[in-house]
Amino acid sequence: MSKEDEVQIPQNSSYLDAKRQEVQRRFSTVLDEFKKLLVDKTHPENQTASYHKNIQSILGRMLSAADESDQQAPGSGLWALLAVSLRSHLRMKDELVKQEVRIREIELEIKRLKQRG
């Protein structure tokens, strides 16, 4: 193929920019839905089949959005998912630490009450 036959792809295409923004918007939307799942306090025994289908849908859309992001900028979707995962784990660890401290405080209070009464 000669140089004359090559197709030049414009570097500053508004179409490509719009596609990138659409991918980012979809990823942001599904990320907001994932954050709502993280703060949901529904007890596991009370989670219905549709609750689990919603979780599967959100996770599937996150993977799709990450894949689309990777197509636009290789690695970006994967790194975004890793960051979300790590942040989620840190938040859960923080919540666990808070609960452990609260349990110790309650245990101390129970011990004090037993000693008084």
C-alpha positions in Angstrom: 0.0 0.0 0.0 1.4 3.3 -1.0 1.3 6.4 1.1 -1.3 7.9 -1.2 -3.7 5.0 -0.4 -3.4 5.4 3.4 -6.4 6.9 5.1 -5.5 9.7 7.5 -7.5 9.7 10.8 -8.0 13.2 12.1 -6.4 13.7 15.5 -8.7 16.4 16.8 -12.1 15.0 15.7 -15.1 16.2 17.5 -16.8 12.8 16.8 -14.0 11.0 18.5 -14.1 13.5 21.4 -17.8 12.9 21.7 -17.3 9.2 21.8 -14.7 9.5 24.5 -17.0 11.7 26.6 -19.9 9.2 26.1 -17.7 6.4 27.4 -16.6 8.4 30.4 -20.3 9.4 31.1 -21.4 5.8 31.0 -18.6 4.7 33.3 -19.4 7.5 35.7 -23.1 6.6 35.7 -22.4 2.9 36.5 -19.8 3.9 39.1 -22.5 6.0 40.9 -24.8 2.9 40.9 -21.9 0.8 42.3 -21.4 3.3 45.1 -25.1 3.1 46.0 -24.6 -0.7 46.3 -21.7 -0.2 48.7 -23.8 2.0 51.1 -26.8 -0.2 50.9 -27.6 -1.8 54.3 -29.8 -4.6 53.1 -29.0 -7.7 55.2 -27.9 -10.7 53.0 -30.8 -12.8 54.2 -33.2 -10.1 52.9 -31.7 -9.7 49.5 -34.1 -10.9 46.8 -33.3 -12.5 43.4 -33.9 -9.1 41.7 -31.5 -7.5 44.1 -28.8 -10.0 42.9 -29.8 -9.5 39.3 -29.3 -5.7 39.8 -25.8 -6.4 41.3 -25.0 -8.6 38.3 -26.3 -5.9 35.9 -24.2 -3.2 37.5 -21.0 -5.3 37.5 -21.6 -6.3 33.9 -22.1 -2.7 32.9 -18.9 -1.7 34.8 -16.9 -4.3 32.9 -18.5 -3.2 29.6 -17.7 0.5 30.3 -14.1 -0.5 31.3 -13.7 -2.4 28.0 -15.0 0.6 26.0 -12.7 2.9 27.9 -9.8 0.5 27.1 -10.7 0.7 23.4 -10.4 4.5 23.6 -7.2 4.6 25.8 -5.6 1.2 26.4 -5.4 0.4 30.1 -7.6 3.2 31.3 -10.7 1.0 32.0 -8.6 -1.6 33.8 -6.9 0.9 36.0 -10.2 2.6 36.8 -11.7 -0.7 37.9 -8.7 -1.5 40.0 -8.9 1.9 41.7 -12.6 1.4 42.4 -11.9 -2.0 43.8 -9.1 -0.9 46.0 -11.0 2.1 47.3 -14.0 -0.1 48.1 -11.8 -2.5 50.1 -10.3 0.4 52.0 -13.8 1.8 52.9 -14.9 -1.6 54.0 -11.8 -2.0 56.1 -12.5 1.4 57.7 -16.1 0.3 58.4 -14.9 -2.9 60.0 -12.5 -1.1 62.2 -15.2 1.3 63.3 -17.5 -1.7 64.2 -14.7 -3.4 66.1 -14.1 -0.3 68.1 -17.8 0.1 68.8 -18.0 -3.6 69.9 -15.1 -3.1 72.3 -16.8 0.0 73.8 -20.0 -1.9 74.3 -18.2 -4.9 75.9 -16.4 -2.5 78.3 -19.7 -0.8 79.1 -21.3 -4.2 79.8 -18.4 -5.2 82.0 -18.7 -2.0 84.0 -22.5 -2.5 84.4 -21.9 -6.0 85.7 -19.4 -4.9 88.2 -21.8 -2.2 89.5 -24.8 -4.4 89.7 
